[in-house]
Amino acid sequence: MIKTIIVDDEQLARNRIRRMLKTDPSLVVVGEFASGEEALPVIKAQPPDLLFLDVQMPGMDGFGLLSALGEEQLPVVVFVTAFDHYALKAFEAFALDYLLKPFDRKRFEKTVHRAKQVIEQQRLSRTSQNLAALLDSLKPQVTYLERLAVRQGDGIRFIKVEAIDWIEAEGNYVKLHLGHESHLVREPLSHLESRLDPKRFVRIHRSTLVNIDRVVEIHPLFHGNCCIVLQDGTQLTMTRNYRENFPQLPDRLT
């Protein structure tokens, strides 16, 4: 159903529009008003799909009503006027169409047909947006590691992953490098990589991950490889197969 409101200070004009709308069962008149002031609070509280709006009315005219509503609350608008010089301004005010009084049924039905098409498109668009939002809300939220547990003597030490400079593979273990410290963790590199935030840790070699926040310089080497320099001066090799992990590299380095 298409909820419709008529705003016109002439009773005869409102009656005529209402009679013509009755021939289409999909259009339901949910309100009639003789002024913009009367219509404004109702439209804000329960926005219609379609609005037939007189241009010239005492007090708040049609343009004043639309300005008070704002673009976000605008329904599909059809201006009704006895003066054709309002036509251009009507379209500038985001009106779908305008009816020049006195209009016949053929002209009215053409306008209504256009309005229904636009409303249907809007509804389909909103449905698609709502469905996309629903699917997005149903996606499992990915959480990444914030701390890693490493053995230290007879106990366990917890290390914040943001403190790690780089990580290298050593068989079924990985070695975490934190400045002058290093710690072994029994976990394959590929498995640990899947648990780390890819926006922070990127692979630069089949056996190396680096914290990109620690990278200060990148220099070209032979055969498309690069030298990665970290804040503490550590130099690591990035092979050409992993250069795409640094899309910000200038062409001369790639």
C-alpha positions, 0 to 999 in steps of 0.5 A: 500500500502507498500511503498518501497525504494531500495538502491543499487549502482548497476543499474542492481540489482535495476532493478531486484528488481524493476521488481520482486516487480511489480508482487505484486500490494501492493508494491509500489517503492517510491524511488531508490538510488545508495548510502546511502548518497542519500537515508538518507535524503529521508528516514528521511523525508518520511520513507518507510515501506520496505527497500531493502538495499545493504550492500557494497556501496561506501561511506556510506554502508548499515550498516552506513545508518541504524546507521544514521537512528537510531532504531526509524526510521528503516523500515522493512529492507532486506539486499541485498549482494553478500557475505554470511559472512555479514548475521550474521551482517545483523541480528544484525542490525535488518534486517528482512532477507537478499538476497544473490546475485544472488537470484531467484524469489522463494527466493525473494517472500519468503522474501517479504511474511515475510516482508508483515506479519511483516508490517501488524503486525506493522500497527495493533499494531499502530492502536491499540495504536492510538485507545487506545490513542483516547479513553483515550483522550475522557475520561472526565477529573476527577477533585477533590475538592481543596477547601471547603466552611464552614460557619464562623460567618456570612460569608464563609471561604474557606479551602484547602482540603490538610489542612484537617487532617481527616473527620468524618461522623455526620448524613447528615453532615461531620466534618472536622478536621484541627489540633485543629479546626473542621468545619461542612459541610452539605454533606454525607460522601460518597458524599464528598469522591467521590469528593476528590482525592482517592490518598490523602483521604482514608476511614479507617472506615465506618464513617472516612476518613483520609488524608494519608499525616498526617499518621505517625504510624499504630499499630495493635489492636484486631480482625484485626483492627489497630490504625492510629496515625496522626502527631498531635497525634490523634488516629483513628481506622481503621477496618479490612474491610478497611485495603486494602486501605493501601497495604503497611502494612506489613503482621504482621499488616494484 
